[in-house]
Amino acid sequence: MSKENPSHQNMRPLDWVVQHAGQIAAPGHVLDVACGRGRHTRYLLSLGYRVTALDRDTGALSDLAGCPNLRIMENDLEDGSPWPVAGEVFEGIVVINYLYRPLYDDLVNALAAGGLLIYQTFSDGNAAYGRPRNPNFLLRENELLDVFSQRLTVLDFDQGYTDYPSPAVIQKICCRRQEG
Ligand SMILES: C[S@@+](CC[C@H](N)C(=O)[O-])C[C@H]1O[C@@H](n2cnc3c(N)ncnc32)[C@H](O)[C@@H]1O
């Protein structure tokens, strides 16, 4: 059994992000969409990337205020207002445990040429293990593959049951926008 303090455990980046973040061009600018307490923002900063951390509630990032490589943006992504980083492109975009389908096109358009999208969230079947249970927050089988393979090159994809960090059904993709 882990002896880690649970609050530290929650701040550990997901394996999927650790596995793929090194493929983001360096030095690069990474968008952490729905960043929450910033576990991936912190990890990406530690790798030397510039990070924009976006969430409707950024209170848990207050300890990072003033960090030179970090821009914190507090925006509601679902209230009908325009995509908050319109016109900007990023070498990397990370979306973890967040799903709002109308943003799919914005995510692809916000990737620079050669930019990497790293996405993992819960999938159909997760209700048997816990939250989220609402179908609006659960991916359909192959959904990330079907959506992103149309415009991006898929480097890695997986879906199904996982028992780490806790029992869940997930789906995850890593894909790249073509150069030039
Ligand atoms: C389950 S947490 C995931 C946090 C982080 N990505 C991680 O993996 O630790 C979901 C995040 O989505 C954010 N969120 C939910 N609805 C949102 C909205 N309408 N606009 C912006 N952020 C939202 C929440 O504030 C929360 O931080």
PDBQT file of the ligand as one rigid body, heavy atoms in Angstrom, charges set to zero:
ROOT
HETATM    1  C1  LIG A 201     -12.173  16.118 -12.755  1.00  0.00    +0.000 C 
HETATM    2  S1  LIG A 201     -11.434  17.699 -12.780  1.00  0.00    +0.000 S 
HETATM    3  C2  LIG A 201      -9.956  17.373 -13.716  1.00  0.00    +0.000 C 
HETATM    4  C3  LIG A 201      -8.853  18.332 -13.369  1.00  0.00    +0.000 C 
HETATM    5  C4  LIG A 201      -7.526  18.085 -14.059  1.00  0.00    +0.000 C 
HETATM    6  N1  LIG A 201      -7.618  18.069 -15.506  1.00  0.00    +0.000 N 
HETATM    7  C5  LIG A 201      -6.879  16.834 -13.560  1.00  0.00    +0.000 C 
HETATM    8  O1  LIG A 201      -6.781  15.865 -14.303  1.00  0.00    +0.000 OA
HETATM    9  O2  LIG A 201      -6.478  16.824 -12.390  1.00  0.00    +0.000 OA
HETATM   10  C6  LIG A 201     -12.473  18.572 -13.934  1.00  0.00    +0.000 C 
HETATM   11  C7  LIG A 201     -12.142  20.044 -14.051  1.00  0.00    +0.000 C 
HETATM   12  O3  LIG A 201     -12.982  20.614 -15.054  1.00  0.00    +0.000 OA
HETATM   13  C8  LIG A 201     -13.294  21.914 -14.659  1.00  0.00    +0.000 C 
HETATM   14  N2  LIG A 201     -14.506  22.351 -15.337  1.00  0.00    +0.000 N 
HETATM   15  C9  LIG A 201     -15.731  21.757 -15.256  1.00  0.00    +0.000 A 
HETATM   16  N3  LIG A 201     -16.615  22.468 -15.962  1.00  0.00    +0.000 NA
HETATM   17  C10 LIG A 201     -15.933  23.509 -16.502  1.00  0.00    +0.000 A 
HETATM   18  C11 LIG A 201     -16.318  24.598 -17.319  1.00  0.00    +0.000 A 
HETATM   19  N4  LIG A 201     -17.574  24.773 -17.690  1.00  0.00    +0.000 N 
HETATM   20  N5  LIG A 201     -15.368  25.481 -17.698  1.00  0.00    +0.000 NA
HETATM   21  C12 LIG A 201     -14.085  25.333 -17.300  1.00  0.00    +0.000 A 
HETATM   22  N6  LIG A 201     -13.673  24.331 -16.505  1.00  0.00    +0.000 NA
HETATM   23  C13 LIG A 201     -14.585  23.430 -16.109  1.00  0.00    +0.000 A 
HETATM   24  C14 LIG A 201     -13.498  21.802 -13.157  1.00  0.00    +0.000 C 
HETATM   25  O4  LIG A 201     -13.398  23.067 -12.539  1.00  0.00    +0.000 OA
HETATM   26  C15 LIG A 201     -12.395  20.831 -12.767  1.00  0.00    +0.000 C 
HETATM   27  O5  LIG A 201     -11.237  21.523 -12.399  1.00  0.00    +0.000 OA
ENDROOT
TORSDOF 0
